[in-house]
Amino acid sequence: MKLLRFLKSGEVFYGILDGEFIQPVADLFDLTATGRKVRPGKVKLLAPCEPSKIICVGLNYKDHAAEMSMPLPEEPIIFLKPPSSVLEPGGVIVYPKMSRRVEHEAELGIVMGRQARAVSPEDAKKYILGYTCFNDVTARDLQKKDGQWTRAKSFDTFAPFGPWIETEIDPADVTVEAYLNGRRKQSSSTANMKFSAYALVSFISKVMTLEPGDVIATGTPPGIGPMKAGDRIEVRVSGIGSLENTIGAEV
């Protein structure tokens, strides 16, 4: 099932993508039908949920660690992006003036469906609503300059995700790819992650309470690279779909 959030006639709605139509529903956690079906082309897709926080994971792919000549961490490396960094599908990633190198990081995103605190890996699936495409946009030069990641990861528009939440995939072995102007730059499988989706939910829930709608970005495959104003970046995750955004310069 594909759950989404959209704008129509100035109002925000939730819906289920049902073939060629969207069936409006009460919200992501109450799928009661609330109106007539609409065509996707008649609405503007928004980020499919409004997270209270976005938790990202660094250096989680074995092939990415090898690319970076870095050892895999013993525990997940986690950091936060603020809700103000969220960007809708099709939106413009704004290249900030204070950076000279902004890069794409294609990722599988986990969307929480229930409040989770100190859950086990075995129980983690019960707390997950579904999965989405995520781009952990990063000002790489500022990341290196600062020695920590907050500024580099937190600019407005640096957390595009969507276009919807897919509830039915198995996160253990899906392909995660990035295409820059139609050319494939990143490609790997979540089977190459050191820490699985369920392990990440468990670990993070022992650090902070996860709320419904919170998003976990699970790490990026090898092939990260720079983008420039005018570029088009696409994140593809098998079983979910495609998230496309363009790059625009800060004015």
N, C-alpha and C positions, 0 to 999 in steps of 0.2 A: 504494500500500500504506500502511495506517495502522498505525503501530507505537505501542504504549502500554505503560504500567507500571501495575500495580494491586496492591491489597492484598486478600488472601482468606484467611480463617481465621488472621489474624495474620502471614501470610507475604507477602513481596513477590515478584511475578512480572513478567515481560515477556510481551508477546503481540502478535499480529496481529489487528486487527479484521476479521473475515471475515463480511460480511453481518450476521446477527443474533447472531453468536457471536464470542468471543475464543478464538483458538488460542494457548495458552501456548507460548513458545519459550525457548531458553536465555538469550539476552539480545539487546540491540539489534543486536549485531554477529555473532550466531550464531543464525540463524532456524530451527535444528533444533527440530522439535516435541518437547515434553517432557511432554505430558499431555492429558487430555480437554478438549474445548472447554467454555467456560462462557459464560453470558449476561452482558452488561454490567451489567444490573440487580442481579446477585448479587455484585458486587465494588465496591470503592471505587477510583476512578481517582486515581492520583498524578501529580505532574509527570512527564512521559514520559522524562526522563533526569535524571542528577545531574551538572550541570556543575562543572568545577573552577573556572570563572570565567564571568561573564556580561559581555559587552562590548556596550555600548549606543552608539548613534550619535545625535548631536544635530543638529537643523536640516537634515535631509536631504530634506525635501519642498519643492518649489518653492512650492506654494500655502501651506504652513505658514510659510515664510520671509516670504512676502508678507503673511500675516495678522499676523505679529509685527513687520512693518516692519523686517526685518533682512536684510542681504545674505547670499547663499549663501556658505558657506565655500569656500576654494580647495582644501582637503583635508578629509577626514572629521574631524569633532569626535568623539572617542571618550572614554568614561568607563566605569568598572566598577561593577557591583553584586556584592555578595558572595554566595556560595552560600547563606548563612543567610537571604537574602531570598526564596528560592524558596517559592512557594505552589502547592498543587495545585488543579486544577479543582474548583469548588464550595466552595473554602475561603474563610475570612473574612479580608479585608484589614483589619488592625487600624489604626485611626486613632489615631496617637500623641498623647499629652497635650500634648507640646511644640509641636505644629503646630495652626494654625487654618485651613489651606487645603490639602487633599490632593486631587490631580487625577488623572484618568485619561489615559493615552496609549496608544491602540491601535497595535499594530505587528505587522509580519511578523517572526517569529523564524527564524533559520537555526540548524540543529543540525549540528554537525560530525560526520563519520563516520570521518575519518582524521586522524592528526597532520599538521599543515600548518605549514611554515616557509618564508617567502619564496616563495610560489607566485605564478604569474602569473594575471591575470584569465581568460586563456584556459584555464588548467588548473584553476581554482577549483572548477568543478562536480564534478570527480573526488573532491574532499575533503568534499563535503557529503552528509550522510545524508538530510536532508529539511528540512521547514519546519513551523512551528507558530504558533499565535496567542500573542501576548505583550502584557502590559499593563505598561508602564514607569511604575508608580505613583510619584508625586512629591509631596513636601511643598513646594509652590511658595513659600510664605512663607519657609521655611528656606533654600531655594535662593537667593532674593534676599538674605536676611539674611547668609548666609555668604559669598556671592561666589564660591563653588565648590560642587560638586554632591554631594559624598560623603554628607553626612548626609541631605540631602533625598531621595536615591535609595536609601538602603541599609537602611532599617528592615526588621525582620523582616516578612515577608508582602508586601513591595513588588515582588516579581517573580513574579506569577502567569503560568504558561504551560501550554499544552496545548490541547485535551484529549489530543492524540496528535501524532505526527510523521508528516506526509504526505510520502511519498518521490517522488510522481509529478508534482507541479505545476511549471510554468514560472514562476519568480519575477518575470519581466520585466513582467507586466501582470496583477496580481491586485488585487481590491478589498479595502481595509482599512477597517473601520468600527467605531465604538463606539456602543453603545446604553445609555443611562442610564435605568433604570426603564422600559424599552421604547421610549424616544424616541431617535431617531438624533441623535447629537451630532458624530460624525466620519465622514467618508467621502472617500476618494480612491483612486487607483490607484498601485501601485508604479511605473507608467510615469512618474509625476511625481517620482520620487526623482532627485536629482542623481547620487548614487553607487549603482550597481546592486548587487545581492546579490553578484555575482562580484567586482566592483571592491572591495567592502568586505572580503570574505574575503582578497583579495590584499593590500590595504593593511594590514589588521590583522595578517596573518601575517608581515609585514615588521617589525612592532613587537614582537610576542610570539608564541611558539609556541602554536598552537591544538591542543587535545587532543580526542580523540573524546568527544562528549557536551557540549562547550562550546557555548554559545548566544550568538549575535549578534542583538541587537535593532536593526532597521534604520532606526529613526526613525519619527516619528508624523505623520499628516496634520493639517490644520487642524481646529479645533473642540475643542481640549483645554479641560477645565473641571472645576469642583469636584465632589466627592462628599461625602456626609455619612453618618453612622451610620444604618443601615437601608436604604440604597440598594442597588440591584442593578446591577452593571455587566457588560456583555457585549461581548466583542471578537469580531468576525466577520471571517474572511478567506476569500475565495472559493476553492473547491477544497480547503479544509482543514476548516472547521466553525466551531464557536462555543465560546468560553471564557467561562464565567459565574462570577462571584464576588459575594459580598455584603460590605458594609462594617459593621464593628463598632467600637465605641469601646473604647479601652484602659481597663482597669479597675485 
